[in-house]
Amino acid sequence: MTKVFKFGGALMKDADGIRKVASIIKANANDQLIVVVSALGKTTNQLERILQLSINGNHNELSEAVENLKEKHFKIVDALFTDHLHCRNKLSDLFNNLEMQLKNLDPDKYVTYDRIVSFGEKFSTLILNAYFEYINLPCQAIDACNIIITDDNYTSAKINWQQTTEQVNKKIHPVLAAGQFVLTEGFIGSDPSGNPTTLGREGSDFTAAILASALDADEVTIWKNVPGLMNADPNRFKDCIKLDQISYHEAIELAFYGASVIHPKTIQPLQQKNIPLFVRSFDDLSIKASVISKDTSMDDKQPKVIVKDKQILLSINSRDLSFIAEDHLMQIFNAFSSHKIHINLMQHSAVSFSVCFDSNLNKLEALLSDLKNDFTVKYNDGLQLITMRHYTEELISNFVKGKKIFLEQKSRSTVQLLVQ
């Protein structure tokens, strides 16, 4: 069987996590395996901070932040290897490259973001590849930038499926045929000019789906530190229920509304090829995986709750109380698109348009600057967006008790509440 495994950074936060990844790969040695990895735990957040410090010219804090990131990675290397000099030297070269890039930032902030943040996956892949070689696992690392071909829509690049499929088959099939498994980075690719691109936050799931589709794989497994797909976030709610099975359609709905287990773009490539997606516990291998497939029979058996914190509600009004018409909406949507702001909820009345989105103060200021000349704009921040699928009225009343409701939208299967 051809399988694609994806391991997230939270699973590989230390040497023990990487050893467990290796043991799972060993247990699947009889399969043709493609392993997709994220940056090691919280590295992407650290790189985002490093980039901001560099842009702001905070050189002392920047040096300290880079050293902390180095120390985290070198600590893992030292714990994995008795003879770690070779891996340390390669990792040092990569960090030197990062520091050089930080001194020569591109004027385009989105190009710069992708160039810097993509180092996280390069660090993790280098360490894992060296460790697999160290324990004699038959692995070959393939740079995702050489196989995942995208456009130049930096920070949320779109896949060139034809070129990607050609490169994936050209570079991966021979490795699998030779009895080796493939290791590659999630989240990143490259544009036609060879510049690094990223697929959107948590995009490693999407990488796994892209590779599975291009290779016509038999299945994809996303390994998580939860028992499987849950009907709510177990870190937030005590009485969560594991979902043994949901359909592609239900998974797309949940991902769209912000379910953190699956990246929103992951499902469609798998649905088109009818490739099942398994979500498995990394901590307890005895737990049966949740499966996402074409079977819809279990979709409405359990209510599902998704909560997104740090939401902003933007209220946009016409200055002269004229109707918010199609040309106004086009102007508003263009502003959101140009600042790469994803809308989570919107509501339209005669003279106003309300929009809810994830808090990002830098993007908010730029957006307000674009809109304030033509509209009256007010906003509330620190809000919470609650989405319920296959809800009951009792469930809704429990969630809104003691809360102020700013917006509410309801259909037969879904209710969304923006509250404080």
HUGI-V938612 format. One line per field, one symbol per residue. ss: DSSP state (a for helix, b for strand, c for the rest). psi: psi as a letter, one per 30 degrees, with the letter a starting at -180 (. if undefined). burial: b if it has 9 or more other C-alpha atoms within 8 Angstrom, else e. A space follows every 50 residues. Layout:
ss->???
psi->???
burial->???
This chain:
ss->cbbbbbbcaaaaccaaaaaaaaaaaaaccccbbbbbbcccccaaaaaaaa aaaaaaccaaaaaaaaaaaaaaaaaaaaaaccccaaaaaaaaaaaaaaaa aaacccccaaaaaaaaacaaaaaaaaaaaaaaaaccccbbbccaaaccbb ccccccccbcaaaaaaaaaaaaaaaaacccbbbbbccbbbcccccbbbcc cccaaaaaaaaaaaacccbbbbbbcccccbcccccccccccbccbbbaaa aaaaaacccccccccaaaaaaaaccbbbbbbccccccccbbbbccccccc cccbbbbbbbbbbbbbbbcccccccaaaaaaaaaaaaaccccbbbbbbcc cbbbbbbbccaaaaaaaaaaacccbbbbbbbbbbbbbbbcccaaaaaaaa ccccbbbbbbcccbbbbbbc
psi->kkkkkkkleffhfleeeeeeeeeeeefgffljkkkkklllkgeeeeeeee eeeeefgieeeeeeeeeeeeeeeeeeeefekejgeeeeeeeeeeeeeeee effhkkfjfeeeeeeefffeeeeeeeeeeeeeeeghkikkkkkffffjkl ahikfhkkkjeeeeeeeeeefeeeeefggllkklklflallffgkkllgl kggeeeeeeeeeeefhlelkkjklglfaklfljffekehlkkjfklleee eeeeeefgkffkkefeeeeeeeghjkkkjlkfejffkkkkkkafkgfgeg fklkkkkklhkkjkjkkkegglkjaeeeeeeeeeeeefghkkkfklkkae glkkkklkkjeeeeeeeeeefffflkkllklglkjkkkkhlleeeeeeef kglkkekkkkaefkkkkjl.
burial->ebbbbbbbbbbbbebebbeebbeeeeeeeeebbbbbbbbbbbbbebbbeb bebbeeebeeebeebbeebbeebbebbbebbeebeebbebbeebbeebee bbeeeeeeeebbbbbbbbbbbbbbbbbbbbbbbeeeebbbbbebbbbbbb bbebbbbbbbeeebbebbbebbbebbeeebbbbbbbbbbbbbeeebbbbb eebbbbbbbbbbbbbebbbbbbbbbbbbbbbbbbeeeeebebbbbbbbeb bbebbebbbeeebbebbbbbbeeebbbbbbbbeeeeeebbbbbbbeebbe eebbbbbbbbbbbbbbbbeeeeebeeeebeebeebbbebebebbebeeee bbbbbbbbbeeebbebbbeebbeebbbeeebbbbbbbbbbbeeeebeeeb eeeebeebeeeeebbbbbbb
